[in-house]
Amino acid sequence: MKLLLLEDDAETAEFVRRGLTEAGHTVDVAATADDGLHLALEGAHDVLIIDRMVPGGDGLSVVRAVRGAGKATPVIFLTAVGGVSDRVEGFESGGDDYLVKPYVFSELLARVQALGRRSRSIDLRPVLDVGDLQLDLGGRTARRGSIRLDLTPQEFKLLEFLVRHSGQVVTRAMLLDKVWGFHFDPKTNLVDAHMSRLRAKVDRPFRQDLIHTVRGAGYTIDDRA
């Protein structure tokens, strides 16, 4: 795979670059936010490995700019900033995974390879649908009928999980685990806030609601009248 590493500490960057290279990957390295953003937008990378605290900006702003440019390249944050609110902020900015320093390199490698497999799998461009809602997993786009829905990467990920489990009740705990990677309750309204914004885009402009709240249990998506 071709990887991008945004890391300003030269010793750390060389350690990670060497380990990933020995595992068979090609690694571009950037030390500043501007250089990282330029490479992320111009290069065809399979995974972006982003430190949050870098000269000239913040890794979060780099990822937001990448997502704003329409690139869905998987992102893993590799950072010393590891509080619950920090991780939530990382996922909300468009990150797909979050690993806190210090870490074991084998875990970083496993996570990067998992993200890479996920990235390659979407090239098959399968389409999921519920009623008049269609998700193009390759293009990472969503439509209701002929209307394209303007979703953030995290909203698309949330909607994809719902559609893959259409007709089933998915709990908040399931969503925290599978969509955000939290194996515990961070005691925030993360799920409810994202679901509210998602429903405003998927349901509110249309006659029929697809996403339904199951009181006391969670959510489900189906095309029932």
N, C-alpha and C positions, 0 to 999 in steps of 0.2 A: 504494500500500500504506500501511497504518497501522503506524508503527514506534515503538518505545520506545527512547530513548537514556538510559542511566544513566551520567552523566559529571559529576564534581564541579568540574572546571575550567571556569569560565564561558566563557572565550575559546574553548577547544577545543569545548565543547558548541555554541556559537553557530556556529562554523565548520562543524561537521558537520551541524547542523540546517539551516543555510542551503543547504548543498550538496545535501542530500537533498530539501529542499523544492523547490529549483530543478529537481530531476530528476522532480518530480511526486508526491512522497510527502508524507504527513502525519506529523509527528514530535511525539511527547510527550517532554518532557525531565524527568528527575529528577536531583537532585544528591546524594541520600543513599540509603543502603541501604533504609531504611524506606519512603521515598517511591517508590523504584524497585519494591520488592516490592508495595506497594499498587497501583500502576498496572499492574504485570504481571499481577496476579491479577484486577483489576477490568476492565481494558480488553481489547478484542478486537483484539490486535495480530497482525500477520503475521510480524514478526521483532523480536527483542529484541537490542539492541546494548549490551553490558555491559562497563563498566570494572571491573577487579578491585579496585582500591584506591580505596574511596569512604568518606566519613564514616559512622560508625554501623554499620560492618560490612564485609563482603567480598562482592565480586560473586559469588564461588563460592557463598556461603551463600544469596544471593538466588536463584541458579539452582537450587540444591538444593531450596529451599522451593517454587519454581514447579513443579519436577518432582514434588515430594512432594504437591502439590495436584492432580496429575493433568493438568497443562497440558503439551501437547507443542509449544508454540510454538517455532519454530527460534531458536537463540541463537548469536550470534557474540560472542566476547570481543574487545574492542578495548582493549589494555593495553600498558604498558611492561614488564610482567613476562613475559619471553620465553624462559626456559630450557626445556630439554627436559622436565624434571620438572614445570615450571609448566604447560606445554601439556598434558601427560598428565593432570595434576590437573584442568585445565579441561574436557577431554573426559569424564573420569570423573565430574565433577559434573553432567553433563548438557548440556554445550555441543556445538554442531554444527560450529562453525568457530572459528578463533583467528587473529587478526591482530595483529601486534606493532607498537607505535609505535617510531619514526616510520614512516609508511606513505604511500602515494600514494592520494589520495582516490578516483581512478578504480577502484583495486583494491577499496577498501571498498565502493563503489557496486556493482561487479560481483558481489561476494560476497553482499551483502545481497539483490540482485535474484535471484541464483541460489537462495538460501534461500527467498525468497518464492515462486518458481516451484515449488519442491519442496513448500512448504506448501499452495499452492493445488491442486497435483496430487492430493493425498491426499483431497480432497473428493469425488472420484469413488467412493470407498469400494470399491476392488477387493479381492478376497479371494484370497490365495495359500494353497495347501495342499500338504502332503506327508503321505500316509497320513491319520491322524486329527488331524493338526496343521493348524490354520487360523489365518492371519494376516489380520486386518481392517486394511488399511493406512489407511483413513479414521479409524477409531476408535483406531488404534494399540493394538489388543488382540490377544492370542493365546489360543487354546484347544486343548486336546487332548480330543477328544470333547466332553463337556458341561462340562469343568473349565476354568475360566479360569486362565491362568498369570500370576503376579504378577511382571512383568518391569520392570526399570528402562528408561528411554528408550534407553540405550546397549545394553542387552541386546536390546531389540527391534530396534534398528538392525542389530546383529550377526546376529540370527536372520533378519531380512529378507534380508540379503545371502546367507546360506547357502541360504535357500529359493528365492531367485531363481536360484540356481545349483545347484539340487537335481540329484543324480546326478553332479555334477562335483567334482573335487578343487580346493579353494581353499587357497592357500598363506597362510602368516602374512604374507608381504610384501603379498599382495593385500588381506588384511584390514586391515593397518596403513594402506594407501593409501586404500582405499575406505570404510572404516568410521571411521577416526580421522583421516584426512587427512595421515598421515606419509609423505613421499616418501623416507624413509630409515629405517634400523633404529635406534630409540632405545635399543637395548640394554637393554630391560626385559622382564619376563615379562607385559606388558600383555595380549597376546592369550591366552596360556595361562590366566592368572588369570580373565579374563572368560569364556573358554570353559568352564572348570571350573564357575563359578557358573551359567552358562547350562545346562549339561548336568544340573546338580543339579535344576533346575526343569523342564526339558523332558523328560528321560529317567528320572531316578531314581525318581519315584513311579509309573512305568508299566511294564508288562510288556515292551514292545518299545522298544529304543533306536532313535532316529532319527539322532542325530549320531554319526559314527564318525571315529576318528583314522586317518589314512593315514600309517603310520610313515615318517618321513623326508620327507614331502611336505606334509601339512597336514590338512585336515578335509573331510568331505563329509556331506551329509544326504540320506537316502533311507529308504524303508520296507521295505528288504530284511529278510527273516527272520533 
